[in-house]
């Protein structure tokens, strides 16, 4: 296997891994928003808000990293 082919294969794997991380965080974020939408306890609402904000930060970071990866 040529060096270029190995490099493309590694880049492709990195891209797939980063894209899967973005999808996974997006699912977690959607679930957290859904829980928040049905929450009635004000203390738990605060916890949901913190979780949603943390997931948004993780999502933004993961998207930024995905965009910085070179194409395969």
VMD Tcl script that builds the backbone (N, CA, C; Angstrom):
set m [mol new atoms 216]
animate dup $m
set s [atomselect $m all]
$s set {name element resname resid chain x y z} {
  {N N UNK 1 A 0.854 -1.172 0.000}
  {CA C UNK 1 A 0.000 0.000 0.000}
  {C C UNK 1 A 0.902 1.236 0.000}
  {N N UNK 2 A 0.602 2.140 -0.882}
  {CA C UNK 2 A 1.437 3.329 -0.993}
  {C C UNK 2 A 1.217 4.253 0.205}
  {N N UNK 3 A 2.179 5.107 0.405}
  {CA C UNK 3 A 2.110 6.045 1.532}
  {C C UNK 3 A 0.914 6.992 1.386}
  {N N UNK 4 A 0.665 7.437 0.155}
  {CA C UNK 4 A -0.455 8.351 -0.092}
  {C C UNK 4 A -1.791 7.676 0.213}
  {N N UNK 5 A -1.905 6.413 -0.152}
  {CA C UNK 5 A -3.142 5.681 0.091}
  {C C UNK 5 A -3.365 5.503 1.594}
  {N N UNK 6 A -2.303 5.219 2.337}
  {CA C UNK 6 A -2.405 5.084 3.789}
  {C C UNK 6 A -2.839 6.409 4.416}
  {N N UNK 7 A -2.284 7.491 3.916}
  {CA C UNK 7 A -2.622 8.811 4.430}
  {C C UNK 7 A -4.094 9.127 4.168}
  {N N UNK 8 A -4.571 8.839 2.962}
  {CA C UNK 8 A -5.989 9.059 2.633}
  {C C UNK 8 A -6.893 8.223 3.513}
  {N N UNK 9 A -6.489 6.972 3.744}
  {CA C UNK 9 A -7.278 6.078 4.569}
  {C C UNK 9 A -7.346 6.594 6.009}
  {N N UNK 10 A -6.230 7.077 6.529}
  {CA C UNK 10 A -6.199 7.612 7.890}
  {C C UNK 10 A -7.046 8.877 7.988}
  {N N UNK 11 A -6.941 9.756 6.986}
  {CA C UNK 11 A -7.747 10.978 6.973}
  {C C UNK 11 A -9.237 10.651 6.908}
  {N N UNK 12 A -9.575 9.669 6.107}
  {CA C UNK 12 A -10.967 9.255 5.991}
  {C C UNK 12 A -11.486 8.724 7.329}
  {N N UNK 13 A -10.675 7.950 8.024}
  {CA C UNK 13 A -11.069 7.422 9.328}
  {C C UNK 13 A -11.237 8.557 10.336}
  {N N UNK 14 A -10.338 9.531 10.323}
  {CA C UNK 14 A -10.443 10.679 11.223}
  {C C UNK 14 A -11.709 11.475 10.927}
  {N N UNK 15 A -12.005 11.643 9.657}
  {CA C UNK 15 A -13.197 12.378 9.256}
  {C C UNK 15 A -14.464 11.656 9.711}
  {N N UNK 16 A -14.506 10.352 9.535}
  {CA C UNK 16 A -15.666 9.570 9.969}
  {C C UNK 16 A -15.832 9.646 11.479}
  {N N UNK 17 A -14.740 9.551 12.206}
  {CA C UNK 17 A -14.795 9.616 13.666}
  {C C UNK 17 A -15.305 10.977 14.135}
  {N N UNK 18 A -14.803 12.040 13.533}
  {CA C UNK 18 A -15.226 13.395 13.902}
  {C C UNK 18 A -16.697 13.612 13.555}
  {N N UNK 19 A -17.129 13.122 12.404}
  {CA C UNK 19 A -18.532 13.271 12.002}
  {C C UNK 19 A -19.443 12.485 12.943}
  {N N UNK 20 A -19.014 11.319 13.369}
  {CA C UNK 20 A -19.808 10.519 14.300}
  {C C UNK 20 A -19.901 11.217 15.654}
  {N N UNK 21 A -18.834 11.862 16.077}
  {CA C UNK 21 A -18.872 12.606 17.338}
  {C C UNK 21 A -19.883 13.746 17.254}
  {N N UNK 22 A -19.901 14.451 16.130}
  {CA C UNK 22 A -20.863 15.542 15.944}
  {C C UNK 22 A -22.287 14.998 15.991}
  {N N UNK 23 A -22.537 13.902 15.304}
  {CA C UNK 23 A -23.875 13.299 15.316}
  {C C UNK 23 A -24.274 12.856 16.719}
  {N N UNK 24 A -23.362 12.260 17.436}
  {CA C UNK 24 A -23.637 11.784 18.782}
  {C C UNK 24 A -23.981 12.944 19.720}
  {N N UNK 25 A -23.215 14.008 19.652}
  {CA C UNK 25 A -23.484 15.170 20.501}
  {C C UNK 25 A -24.819 15.795 20.120}
  {N N UNK 26 A -25.124 15.850 18.822}
  {CA C UNK 26 A -26.396 16.417 18.380}
  {C C UNK 26 A -27.571 15.618 18.958}
  {N N UNK 27 A -27.461 14.298 18.981}
  {CA C UNK 27 A -28.520 13.454 19.551}
  {C C UNK 27 A -28.662 13.738 21.050}
  {N N UNK 28 A -27.539 13.821 21.750}
  {CA C UNK 28 A -27.587 14.138 23.182}
  {C C UNK 28 A -28.245 15.497 23.415}
  {N N UNK 29 A -27.914 16.463 22.579}
  {CA C UNK 29 A -28.477 17.810 22.711}
  {C C UNK 29 A -29.984 17.790 22.466}
  {N N UNK 30 A -30.419 17.081 21.441}
  {CA C UNK 30 A -31.850 16.981 21.160}
  {C C UNK 30 A -32.588 16.327 22.331}
  {N N UNK 31 A -31.984 15.306 22.924}
  {CA C UNK 31 A -32.605 14.642 24.075}
  {C C UNK 31 A -32.682 15.584 25.270}
  {N N UNK 32 A -31.621 16.338 25.505}
  {CA C UNK 32 A -31.607 17.272 26.635}
  {C C UNK 32 A -32.661 18.364 26.453}
  {N N UNK 33 A -32.820 18.856 25.236}
  {CA C UNK 33 A -33.836 19.876 24.965}
  {C C UNK 33 A -35.227 19.280 25.158}
  {N N UNK 34 A -35.416 18.042 24.740}
  {CA C UNK 34 A -36.704 17.373 24.911}
  {C C UNK 34 A -37.034 17.221 26.402}
  {N N UNK 35 A -36.058 16.826 27.198}
  {CA C UNK 35 A -36.274 16.703 28.644}
  {C C UNK 35 A -36.632 18.063 29.224}
  {N N UNK 36 A -35.909 19.098 28.809}
  {CA C UNK 36 A -36.177 20.449 29.301}
  {C C UNK 36 A -37.594 20.887 28.958}
  {N N UNK 37 A -38.034 20.585 27.755}
  {CA C UNK 37 A -39.376 20.980 27.317}
  {C C UNK 37 A -40.484 20.374 28.173}
  {N N UNK 38 A -40.209 19.237 28.790}
  {CA C UNK 38 A -41.224 18.556 29.588}
  {C C UNK 38 A -40.980 18.679 31.095}
  {N N UNK 39 A -40.016 19.491 31.472}
  {CA C UNK 39 A -39.652 19.639 32.877}
  {C C UNK 39 A -40.561 20.668 33.556}
  {N N UNK 40 A -40.975 20.358 34.790}
  {CA C UNK 40 A -41.797 21.324 35.524}
  {C C UNK 40 A -41.116 21.792 36.818}
  {N N UNK 41 A -40.138 21.045 37.304}
  {CA C UNK 41 A -39.422 21.422 38.519}
  {C C UNK 41 A -38.375 22.491 38.193}
  {N N UNK 42 A -38.464 23.682 38.825}
  {CA C UNK 42 A -37.531 24.776 38.487}
  {C C UNK 42 A -36.063 24.442 38.755}
  {N N UNK 43 A -35.780 23.650 39.781}
  {CA C UNK 43 A -34.388 23.297 40.083}
  {C C UNK 43 A -33.819 22.371 39.010}
  {N N UNK 44 A -34.631 21.468 38.574}
  {CA C UNK 44 A -34.178 20.564 37.502}
  {C C UNK 44 A -34.086 21.299 36.169}
  {N N UNK 45 A -34.909 22.310 35.988}
  {CA C UNK 45 A -34.807 23.137 34.777}
  {C C UNK 45 A -33.437 23.795 34.703}
  {N N UNK 46 A -32.970 24.294 35.849}
  {CA C UNK 46 A -31.633 24.895 35.880}
  {C C UNK 46 A -30.574 23.887 35.454}
  {N N UNK 47 A -30.680 22.668 35.967}
  {CA C UNK 47 A -29.729 21.620 35.600}
  {C C UNK 47 A -29.804 21.321 34.102}
  {N N UNK 48 A -31.004 21.299 33.561}
  {CA C UNK 48 A -31.180 21.063 32.121}
  {C C UNK 48 A -30.534 22.181 31.307}
  {N N UNK 49 A -30.702 23.413 31.771}
  {CA C UNK 49 A -30.118 24.547 31.051}
  {C C UNK 49 A -28.600 24.440 31.029}
  {N N UNK 50 A -27.997 24.079 32.175}
  {CA C UNK 50 A -26.545 23.918 32.217}
  {C C UNK 50 A -26.087 22.795 31.288}
  {N N UNK 51 A -26.840 21.701 31.292}
  {CA C UNK 51 A -26.483 20.576 30.425}
  {C C UNK 51 A -26.596 20.965 28.949}
  {N N UNK 52 A -27.653 21.678 28.593}
  {CA C UNK 52 A -27.840 22.111 27.208}
  {C C UNK 52 A -26.713 23.045 26.784}
  {N N UNK 53 A -26.350 23.981 27.657}
  {CA C UNK 53 A -25.253 24.896 27.334}
  {C C UNK 53 A -23.928 24.158 27.164}
  {N N UNK 54 A -23.676 23.177 28.023}
  {CA C UNK 54 A -22.446 22.393 27.910}
  {C C UNK 54 A -22.436 21.590 26.603}
  {N N UNK 55 A -23.562 20.996 26.259}
  {CA C UNK 55 A -23.639 20.226 25.015}
  {C C UNK 55 A -23.492 21.131 23.791}
  {N N UNK 56 A -24.043 22.329 23.852}
  {CA C UNK 56 A -23.877 23.266 22.734}
  {C C UNK 56 A -22.409 23.632 22.557}
  {N N UNK 57 A -21.713 23.844 23.668}
  {CA C UNK 57 A -20.284 24.164 23.589}
  {C C UNK 57 A -19.504 22.993 23.002}
  {N N UNK 58 A -19.815 21.769 23.462}
  {CA C UNK 58 A -19.155 20.576 22.900}
  {C C UNK 58 A -19.462 20.421 21.418}
  {N N UNK 59 A -20.709 20.670 21.044}
  {CA C UNK 59 A -21.124 20.546 19.642}
  {C C UNK 59 A -20.364 21.553 18.774}
  {N N UNK 60 A -20.317 22.802 19.226}
  {CA C UNK 60 A -19.613 23.832 18.454}
  {C C UNK 60 A -18.134 23.498 18.289}
  {N N UNK 61 A -17.526 23.000 19.346}
  {CA C UNK 61 A -16.117 22.610 19.289}
  {C C UNK 61 A -15.915 21.443 18.321}
  {N N UNK 62 A -16.783 20.446 18.387}
  {CA C UNK 62 A -16.675 19.281 17.507}
  {C C UNK 62 A -16.873 19.674 16.039}
  {N N UNK 63 A -17.811 20.574 15.773}
  {CA C UNK 63 A -18.038 21.031 14.396}
  {C C UNK 63 A -16.818 21.796 13.894}
  {N N UNK 64 A -16.265 22.645 14.750}
  {CA C UNK 64 A -15.078 23.411 14.373}
  {C C UNK 64 A -13.918 22.470 14.026}
  {N N UNK 65 A -13.720 21.446 14.856}
  {CA C UNK 65 A -12.658 20.473 14.594}
  {C C UNK 65 A -12.918 19.699 13.297}
  {N N UNK 66 A -14.174 19.346 13.053}
  {CA C UNK 66 A -14.531 18.626 11.830}
  {C C UNK 66 A -14.227 19.469 10.598}
  {N N UNK 67 A -14.547 20.745 10.665}
  {CA C UNK 67 A -14.301 21.631 9.527}
  {C C UNK 67 A -12.809 21.837 9.259}
  {N N UNK 68 A -11.991 21.718 10.293}
  {CA C UNK 68 A -10.557 21.936 10.133}
  {C C UNK 68 A -9.830 20.728 9.552}
  {N N UNK 69 A -10.481 19.571 9.575}
  {CA C UNK 69 A -9.844 18.374 9.026}
  {C C UNK 69 A -9.719 18.485 7.512}
  {N N UNK 70 A -8.579 18.056 6.987}
  {CA C UNK 70 A -8.433 18.082 5.528}
  {C C UNK 70 A -9.287 17.003 4.889}
  {N N UNK 71 A -9.717 17.222 3.675}
  {CA C UNK 71 A -10.520 16.200 2.990}
  {C C UNK 71 A -9.680 14.952 2.724}
  {N N UNK 72 A -10.329 13.788 2.665}
  {CA C UNK 72 A -9.579 12.538 2.447}
  {C C UNK 72 A -8.967 12.457 1.069}
}
mol reanalyze $m
mol bondsrecalc $m
mol representation Tube
mol addrep $m
